[in-house]
Amino acid sequence: MHSNSPSFLAPNPLLFPVPSSITNLSLAFPSPTPVGRVDQHFVRQAPHLGFWQKLYESGEYKRWILYGVEAYGIFSIGEMLGRRHVVGYELDESR
């Protein structure tokens, strides 16, 4: 382990032996550059019909649908947590 790694990340080598190639990884936040490139590519390609045909023919559209459903689900869970209700907002009915 690196000397600057928190000790709680170090597994017990007697109970769970881990190869040194895994334990010597350093953690860092991902760079926003690849995300920006993907966004730019999509914005340039989306208006063209050939892009959508290729997406359909390759079956890649299924993954995009799954990503959309996943994003909607995460958004919905965030809304539920923010409202502190599963369905609807609490309304003031005294008026």
N, C-alpha and C positions, 0 to 999 in steps of 0.2 A: 504494500500500500504506500501511497505517497504520504510524506510526513504532514502535508497540509490537509489531508482528508479527514473528515469527521470520523471518530471511532465507531459511531453507531452504524456506519456503512460497511464496516469490516466484518465479514462473516467469520464465524468460528471455524477454523480450518479442520478441527477434529470432528465436528458434526457435519459440516458441509464443505468438502474440499472444492475449491474453485480454481481453475487454471489462472496463472498470472496474467495471461493475455486479456482476461476479462477484468481482473481487479486493477489493472494499471490504466484503465480508461479515465480520462478527465471529463467531467461534466460541464457543459456550457449551453447557453440558450442558442436556439437555431438562428441563423442569419435571416433577415427578412428579404434578402436579395432573390433567392429562388422563388419565393411567393410572388414577388413583383413581376418576375419574368413570366410566370404562369398566367397571371392576370393580364399582362400585356398581350401574350399570345392569344388568349381567349378573346379579348376585345377585338383584336385584329381579324381573327378567323370566324367568329360567330356570325357576322352578317352574310357569309358566303354559304350557299346551299351545299356545296361539295363537302364542307366541314361536317355538316350534320349527316349527310349521306355516309361519309366514312365512319362517323361515330356509330351510326346504326348498323352498318354492315360488319364492323369489327366487334360489335356487342359491348363496346365500351360505354354505351348509354346506360347500361344496367348499373355500372359502378357510379355514374353520375347521379342516377336516381337515388341510389343508396346514400350517397353523400348528402343529397338534398333532404332526404328523410331524416338522416342523422342530425343535420343542422337544425331542422325544424324541431326535432325531439329535444335537443339541448336547449333551444330557445324556449320551448314550452315548459321545460322543467325550471328554467330560470324565472319565467313568468309566475309559475306556481309558487316558487320560493319567495319571490318578491311580493306577491299578493297575500301569501300565507293562506291561500285557499286553492283547492284543486280545480274548482269550477267557479268562474265568475268572480266579480268583485263584491266586497261587502258594501251594501248600499245603506245610506241613511234614510230609512222609511218613515221617520217621524214627521216629515214635511207633508 
